[in-house]
Amino acid sequence: MRRVSIFGATGSIGQNTLDLIRRAPDDYDVVALTGASNVAQLARDAIALRADIAITADETRLDDLRAALIGSGVEAAAGSRAIVEAASRPADWIMSAIVGAAGLAPGMAALAQGCTLALANKESLVCAGALLIQTGREHGATILPVDSEHSAVFQALVGEQMDAVERIIITASGGAFRDWPLEELPQATLAQASNHPNWDMGQRITIDSASMFNKAMEVIETREFFNVSPRQIEVLIHPQSMIHALVGFNDGALMAHVGPPDMRHAIGYALHHPHRQKLPVERLDLAAIGRFDFRAPDDVRWPALRIAREVMARRGLAGAVFNAAKETALDGFIAGAIGFTRMSDIVAETLDAMDAQAGHIDATMTLDNVLNIDHLARKAAQAAILKRAG
């Protein structure tokens, strides 16, 4: 029986992970489940799966969580320290699906115990990819990608040599506004940005898909995870979202990973790695699909992709600044303080401001320095939002 923990259990990735675990409950011993404000769902899942502990990130909801767990034997805790402590509890496999930079510290704690970390928290690699990978290496841990694109690349590379790889192509649906007239984008509403044409995801990642900040993060992830140069990474708009990535080799061959837009495939591959197991996902009828479409991305429509390449050129802690500014700008859009197209402006301005402050972006990559620059970048981004709102 494998000991497993799911960090971010109440989100889309977490719920899909639990769906797979529920289908074979005798195979897993659930150690820890974490969530945010949805303590009712967190408690239901913890009780159903007989978890050792359930933790909410929202310390004000601890009493609610305790009340929901009365009589179950499941321990309750709250706050970021409790989440990091839970990541240190012995487990064989840990899903890292906490959204945002908050997932970095528990991911590092999980790696320190030498487990397998299924990484759905893309911010960890963007903010501190080199640190995360080095920590895993030092402790004999395994990091498996759970983003559909990076899982696809990982699978396409099985049995291949990295020195034979010429390029990695990750695909993007284009999100809610892929076919909108450019002049209408500044007036895009929160409701419109929160409606993804292909995937069923949480609000924040759906908006990031519409702005392509999600794909910009994945470009940086690709560089960090697979240790390739930025010039080897390409992005293609693929509206059907069925080809998740392609790997091009030095003999001209392209290896494509094709599958339905269902996150349980990437999750299941990581859960059962290195073996494949039957999964409850759609089997594609290629004759019925008939065609796959592609087009090049437009940097005018999606400036996030251009900014990501600037981040990779700056190196150092620029990724942490990028992520913090992106999260803060997204908060500003959700709150109605800035328009949809202003998010990329805020991120670019924050990167410039932090780069101008000597010693910040070039500081040594340690967890403390990453968390410090994350804090500073959020303050700078918030100031930029207030300036524009004023």
C-alpha positions, 0 to 999 in steps of 0.5 A: 500500500502506497502512502500518498498526500495531496496538497491542493486537494479541493482544487481541480487537480486535487479532485481529479487525483482523488477520483483516481485514488477512490477507484482503488482505495485499497492501494493507497494510505492517505496521509495528508490532504490540504485545501483553502477555504472549502473546508466542507469538501476537504473534510468530506474527502478526508473522512471518506479516504481516512486521511491522517490529517486535513489542513486548511491554508485559511487559519480563520477556518480551523474551527469549522474544519475541526467541527466538520471532522468531529468523531472521524479520527482525522486530525485538523490543522491550519496555516502555512506552517502546518502545510509544510509540516504535513509535507514532511510526514513520510509519504511515498507519493505527494501531489503538489497542486497548491496554486501559486507561490504558496506551493513552493515551501511544501514542495521543497519539504516533500523533496527533502524526505526523498519521495516522488513529487507529482508537480502540478504547481508550475509556480515552483519551477518558475520561481525556483526551478534550479533550487527545486531540482537540486533539492530533489537530486540531493535527497534522491527524490523523483519529480514527475510533471503533471501539467498536461504539456510537460507530462506529454513531453516527459512521455515522448522522451522515454527511451530517448537521448536529450542530445538528440532533441532539437525542439520542444513544442508545447500547445495552447488552446488560445483560451477564451479570447483566441478569436476575439478582435484585438480592439475588443480585448480591453473590454473583456469581462471577468465572466468572459475570461473565466469561461474556457472553451475546452478545459474544466479548470479553476477560475484563476488558471482559466483566466491565465489561459485567456491571457496566455500567462499560463502558457508563458509559465509553462515555457519557463517550466519547460526550460527548467524541467528539461534543461533546454535552451529557450530557443528550443522551446516553441508554442503553437495554438491548437484549438482542439487541445488534443495534441498536448506537446511534440518533441522534435529530434535531430533526424527530423522526426516529431513525436506527438502526445495525443489524448483527450483534454482530461487532466486524469491522464497526466495525473494517472501517468504520474500516479502509476509511473513507471507503469501505465494503468487503465484510466477512465478517460475518453478514447479518441475517435480520430476519424470522427475528429477529422483534423487537427488545427495549428497556428502561430501565437500572436505576441500582440494578442498574448504579450505574456509569451514575449515577457516569458522569454525576457524572463528567461534571458534575465535569469536569476530570480526574475522568474519569482518576480514574474510569478509574483507580479502575475498573481498580483495583476490577476488579483487586480483584474478579478477585483476590478481594479484593472482591465484584462489587457493591463495585466501584462503591463503590470507584470512588465513594469514590475520586472523593470522596477525590480531589475533596476534595484541592484542585488534583487534579481541577481541574488543567490537562489535560496528559499529565503531569497525567493520568498523575499523577492516574491514579497517585494515584487508583490508590493511593487506590482500592487503599487503599479496597480494603484497608480493605474487605478488612480 
